[in-house]
Amino acid sequence: MRAEIVSVGDELLKGQRVNTNAAFMSRALGGIGVPVDRVVACRDLEEEMMAVFAESLGRADLVLVTGGLGPTRDDRTRGAVQQLLGRGLERSEEAYANLVARMKQRGLEVSDSLRDQAMVIEGAHVIANTKGSAAGMIIGCGERFQNHYLVLMPGVPSEMIAMMELTVIPWFAALSRSVIRHTPVKTLGIGESTLAGMIADIEDGLPEGTTLAYLPHAAGVSLMISTIGHEREAVEGDNRSVVDAIAGRAGKYIYATSEVSLEATIGAQLLAGGLTVAVAESCTGGLVASRLTDVPGSSAWFLQGFVVYSNQAKERSLGVPGETIERFGAVSEEVARAMAAGCLEESGADFALSTTGIAGPAGGSPEKPVGMLCLAIARKNSGILLSRTLYMQGDRELNKLRFSEAVLGELWECLRQG
C-alpha cells in the first residue's frame, strides 16, 4: 500500500502556515508500513482540487487530504470530491449529535453553517471529530480509481491528529501488508561530505529495501536509515545491521540512534552520573538554558542559568574581572573562562557552561566578525576543562542556535569521555 498527501489551503502556498500536518501523517503512516510517495499543496479552487485528487488516486492506494472542510466559503474540499466522484451528500447522525453536544456545552444553538458540517459524502465512513465540528471521512472511490481510498480531514492540527490516532491509523493498519523501520543516526562534529566519505562502502552495500538519507540541518547532519519489507524480523534485522555498521565506523560522532534530542541525551548522561549543570550565557540569551529545561525532569540535573548580556552584568553576577573584559574584550576565551568559573562558584553545580559571542547582524569587526563564538566549560574541583573560539555563518537566529549547539556538543563530548 502506497500513500500520497494533499494539503489544501492558499495559506500554505503563500507561506502563511507551515505544513506540519503532512510531516505528522507521514510519520504515522510509516509506523504501519505505508510509505508516502508524494506530498502536494493546492489552492482552494475546486477545479484544481479535483485534478490533484484524481491524479493522486490514479497512483496511490490511499490519498489523505487535509483542509477545506470548515463552514466558510473558502472550504471547498467536500464539493470538489462530490464532483469528482459524482456523489451526493447525506447527513451523518453521529456527526450531527457531536455538533449539538459541542454547542450545548457552550450554551449555543447549532447554526445553519455549522449544521452543514454534519453532511458527508454518500457512502463515506464517518471519522468522529473529538476536537472540533467538521466530520472526517474515509471514502472508497470505486472502480474508476481502482478501489483506492480518499481520506478527508480538517486542516486544524489537533483535529487531524485525533482523527489519525483514533480512526485512520487503526483502519489502514489492518489493510497494510508491509513493515517499515526508520532509524535516525544523529551526529555532532562532522560535516556531511566527510561523513559520506566515511561510510561510502556501507551505503553502496545497503540491503534490499533499505535506503539511507542525509538530513543536514542548522546545527549539523543526521542520517535516516529506512527499511521496508513484509517480515518484521527481517526488516528490523536489516535496518539494525546498517545502523550498527555506521556506528562502528563513525561512532565517536554519534550521540543518538533514536528520536532523542541532544539536550535529552545530555540530561540522561548527567542523571546517570548524579551530576548537575548550570549555564552562563551572553550571546545565546538564555537559549542553552531553555533547551536544557525543555527536557522533562530536567530539575534533577539543571540548577540555574545566568543571562549576563552586558559587561556590568558579567562583573556583578559572575565576578568577571573588569580588567579582563577591558584587556581582551567581552567576546574572548578569557572572558568565557571567567564566566564559567563564576557560574560554577555561584551555582555549586558539577559543570558550568558559558557562551559569549557576536550573533549579528551588527557588532562585528575584522578581528571579531559576526558569527564568532567563545565558549568554556568548567567542572567542580577541576577548574576550566576547555575553552574554544568558533566561527559560524548565518543570521542572528541561526547563529544563536548554532552557538547553543556548539556548547552543548562540547558538554556531550566531555560527558562521553567521562
MILOPA-54844 format. One record per residue (C-alpha): residue number from 1; x, y, z. Coordinates in steps of 0.25 Angstrom, whole numbers, plus 2048, in hexadecimal, padded with zeros to 3 digits. Layout:
<filums>
  resi   c1   c2   c3
   NUM    X    Y    Z
...
</filums>
This chain:
<filums>
  resi   c1   c2   c3
     1  800  800  800
     2  805  80E  7FC
     3  800  81B  800
     4  800  82A  7FC
     5  7FC  836  804
     6  7F5  842  7FE
     7  7F5  84F  807
     8  7EA  859  803
     9  7EB  867  806
    10  7F0  874  800
    11  7F7  878  80D
    12  801  86C  80B
    13  805  871  7FD
    14  806  880  802
    15  810  87C  80D
    16  806  880  818
    17  805  872  81E
    18  810  867  81F
    19  80A  859  81B
    20  80D  851  828
    21  801  849  825
    22  808  841  819
    23  814  83E  822
    24  80B  838  82D
    25  803  830  823
    26  810  82B  81C
    27  816  826  829
    28  808  820  82E
    29  807  818  821
    30  815  813  821
    31  812  80D  82E
    32  808  804  828
    33  810  801  81C
    34  80A  80A  812
    35  815  813  80B
    36  811  821  806
    37  815  823  7F8
    38  811  832  7F6
    39  80C  83E  7FD
    40  805  849  7F6
    41  7FF  856  7FA
    42  7F4  85C  7F1
    43  7EB  869  7F1
    44  7DD  86A  7F6
    45  7D7  868  7E8
    46  7CE  85C  7E5
    47  7D3  85A  7D7
    48  7E2  85A  7DC
    49  7DE  851  7E7
    50  7D7  847  7DE
    51  7E2  846  7D5
    52  7EC  844  7E0
    53  7E3  839  7E7
    54  7E1  832  7DA
    55  7F0  831  7D7
    56  7F4  82C  7E5
    57  7E8  822  7E5
    58  7ED  81D  7D8
    59  7FB  819  7DE
    60  7F9  817  7ED
    61  7F1  80D  7F5
    62  7EE  817  7FF
    63  7ED  827  7FE
    64  7EC  82F  80B
    65  7E6  83D  809
    66  7E6  848  814
    67  7DF  855  814
    68  7D3  85B  80D
    69  7C9  855  816
    70  7C5  861  81E
    71  7B8  869  81E
    72  7BD  875  816
    73  7BC  878  807
    74  7CB  874  804
    75  7C9  866  80A
    76  7C6  85F  7FD
    77  7CC  851  7FE
    78  7BF  849  800
    79  7B9  850  7F4
    80  7C5  84C  7EC
    81  7C4  83E  7F0
    82  7B5  83E  7ED
    83  7B8  842  7DF
    84  7C4  838  7DD
    85  7BC  82C  7E1
    86  7AE  830  7DD
    87  7A8  82E  7EB
    88  79E  836  7F3
    89  79E  839  802
    90  797  833  80D
    91  796  837  81C
    92  79E  82F  826
    93  796  82E  833
    94  7A3  82B  83A
    95  7A9  838  835
    96  79D  840  838
    97  79C  83B  846
    98  7AA  83F  848
    99  7A7  84D  843
   100  79B  84E  84C
   101  7A3  849  859
   102  7AE  853  856
   103  7A5  85F  854
   104  79D  85B  861
   105  7AA  85B  869
   106  7AC  86A  864
   107  79E  86E  866
   108  79B  870  857
   109  792  86B  84D
   110  796  864  840
   111  796  86E  835
   112  793  86A  826
   113  7A2  86B  823
   114  7A6  862  82E
   115  79B  858  82B
   116  7A1  857  81D
   117  7AD  851  824
   118  7A5  844  826
   119  7A3  842  817
   120  7AC  837  812
   121  7AF  831  804
   122  7A5  826  801
   123  7AB  818  805
   124  7B6  81E  80D
   125  7BB  818  81B
   126  7BA  824  824
   127  7C6  827  82D
   128  7C2  82D  83A
   129  7C7  83B  83D
   130  7CA  83B  84C
   131  7D1  849  84B
   132  7C8  851  842
   133  7BC  851  83A
   134  7BF  84D  82B
   135  7BD  83E  829
   136  7C9  836  823
   137  7C6  82B  818
   138  7CC  81E  813
   139  7C7  81D  804
   140  7C9  810  7FC
   141  7CA  816  7EE
   142  7C5  80B  7E5
   143  7C9  804  7D9
   144  7CD  811  7D1
   145  7D8  813  7DB
   146  7DC  804  7DD
   147  7D4  804  7EB
   148  7DE  80D  7F1
   149  7DB  815  7FD
   150  7D9  824  7FF
   151  7DA  829  80E
   152  7D5  837  811
   153  7D9  83E  81E
   154  7D9  84C  823
   155  7E5  855  822
   156  7E6  858  831
   157  7F1  850  836
   158  7EB  84C  843
   159  7DE  847  83C
   160  7E6  840  831
   161  7F0  839  83B
   162  7E4  834  843
   163  7DD  82E  837
   164  7EA  827  833
   165  7ED  821  840
   166  7DF  81D  843
   167  7DA  818  836
   168  7E3  81A  829
   169  7EF  812  82E
   170  7E7  806  834
   171  7DF  805  828
   172  7EA  805  81E
   173  7F4  7FD  827
   174  7EA  7F1  825
   175  7EC  7F2  816
   176  7FB  7F4  815
   177  804  7E9  812
   178  811  7F0  813
   179  81A  7F3  81F
   180  823  800  81F
   181  82E  803  828
   182  834  811  829
   183  841  813  832
   184  847  821  833
   185  856  822  835
   186  859  82F  83C
   187  867  835  83B
   188  870  840  840
   189  87D  846  83C
   190  87D  840  82E
   191  879  846  821
   192  870  840  816
   193  87B  83D  80C
   194  885  837  816
   195  87A  82E  81C
   196  876  82A  80E
   197  884  826  80A
   198  886  81F  817
   199  87A  815  815
   200  87A  815  805
   201  87C  806  805
   202  871  803  80F
   203  868  80C  806
   204  86C  804  7FA
   205  868  7F7  800
   206  85B  7FA  806
   207  851  7EE  808
   208  845  7ED  7FE
   209  83A  7F6  803
   210  844  7FF  80B
   211  847  80E  808
   212  850  818  80E
   213  84C  827  80E
   214  855  833  813
   215  84E  83D  81B
   216  856  849  81D
   217  851  854  826
   218  854  861  82C
   219  85E  85B  836
   220  863  84E  82F
   221  85F  842  828
   222  857  836  82B
   223  854  829  823
   224  847  821  822
   225  848  812  81F
   226  83B  80D  819
   227  838  7FF  816
   228  82B  7F9  810
   229  826  7EB  80F
   230  81C  7E1  812
   231  822  7D9  81E
   232  824  7E2  82B
   233  830  7DA  830
   234  838  7DB  822
   235  835  7EA  821
   236  83A  7ED  82F
   237  846  7E4  82D
   238  84A  7EB  820
   239  848  7F8  826
   240  850  7F6  832
   241  85B  7F0  82B
   242  85D  7FD  823
   243  85C  805  82F
   244  866  7FC  836
   245  86F  7FD  82B
   246  86F  80C  82B
   247  871  80D  83A
   248  87D  804  838
   249  883  80E  82E
   250  87E  81B  834
   251  87B  818  842
   252  882  823  848
   253  87A  82E  841
   254  86C  827  844
   255  864  82C  850
   256  857  824  84D
   257  851  81A  845
   258  843  81D  849
   259  839  829  848
   260  840  830  854
   261  846  83E  855
   262  854  842  858
   263  84F  848  865
   264  847  83C  869
   265  854  833  867
   266  85C  83D  870
   267  851  83C  87A
   268  852  82D  87A
   269  861  82D  87C
   270  860  837  887
   271  855  82F  88E
   272  85D  822  88D
   273  869  829  893
   274  862  830  89E
   275  867  83D  898
   276  861  84B  897
   277  864  857  88D
   278  862  866  88D
   279  864  870  882
   280  869  87E  880
   281  864  884  873
   282  867  891  86B
   283  865  88F  85C
   284  85B  884  85D
   285  852  88C  867
   286  84D  880  86F
   287  84B  876  863
   288  854  86C  869
   289  84C  86C  876
   290  83F  86C  86E
   291  844  860  866
   292  848  858  872
   293  83C  85B  87A
   294  833  857  86E
   295  837  849  873
   296  82C  843  87D
   297  832  840  88A
   298  83E  84A  888
   299  83C  84F  896
   300  844  843  89B
   301  851  848  894
   302  84F  856  88F
   303  852  860  89B
   304  851  86E  895
   305  855  878  88A
   306  85B  886  889
   307  858  88F  87D
   308  863  899  87E
   309  861  8A1  872
   310  868  8AE  876
   311  877  8AF  87B
   312  871  8B5  888
   313  869  8A8  88A
   314  875  89F  887
   315  87C  8A6  892
   316  871  8A7  89C
   317  86A  89A  89B
   318  876  891  898
   319  882  899  89D
   320  889  89A  88F
   321  895  8A4  892
   322  892  8B1  88B
   323  8A1  8B1  887
   324  89F  8A4  87F
   325  894  8AA  877
   326  89B  8B7  874
   327  8A8  8B0  870
   328  8A2  8A4  868
   329  894  8A9  865
   330  887  8A3  869
   331  888  899  85D
   332  894  891  861
   333  898  884  866
   334  89E  88B  873
   335  890  891  876
   336  889  884  872
   337  892  87C  87C
   338  890  887  887
   339  881  886  885
   340  881  876  886
   341  889  877  893
   342  880  881  899
   343  874  879  895
   344  87A  86D  89B
   345  87D  874  8A8
   346  86F  87B  8A9
   347  867  86F  8A5
   348  86E  864  8AC
   349  86C  85B  8A0
   350  875  850  89B
   351  876  856  88E
   352  875  865  889
   353  874  869  87A
   354  876  877  875
   355  874  87E  867
   356  878  88C  863
   357  878  890  854
   358  872  898  849
   359  865  893  843
   360  863  89F  83A
   361  85F  8A5  831
   362  868  8B1  836
   363  873  8B1  841
   364  87E  8AA  839
   365  88B  8AF  835
   366  897  8A9  82C
   367  89D  8A3  839
   368  890  89F  83F
   369  886  89C  834
   370  877  899  835
   371  875  88A  838
   372  881  88A  841
   373  87F  881  84E
   374  887  880  85A
   375  883  875  864
   376  888  86E  870
   377  885  862  879
   378  889  861  888
   379  888  856  891
   380  887  855  8A0
   381  895  852  8A7
   382  89B  852  899
   383  89A  861  894
   384  899  864  886
   385  899  858  87D
   386  899  85F  870
   387  897  86B  868
   388  894  86D  859
   389  893  878  84F
   390  88A  874  843
   391  884  87B  837
   392  876  879  832
   393  86F  87F  825
   394  861  883  826
   395  857  88D  82A
   396  855  891  839
   397  84A  886  83C
   398  853  87B  835
   399  860  87F  83B
   400  859  87F  849
   401  854  871  846
   402  862  86C  841
   403  869  873  84D
   404  860  86B  857
   405  862  85E  84F
   406  871  860  850
   407  872  862  85F
   408  868  856  861
   409  870  84E  858
   410  87D  851  860
   411  876  84D  86C
   412  871  840  866
   413  87F  83C  862
   414  884  83F  870
   415  87A  836  876
   416  87C  82B  86B
   417  88B  82B  86F
   418  888  82A  87E
</filums>
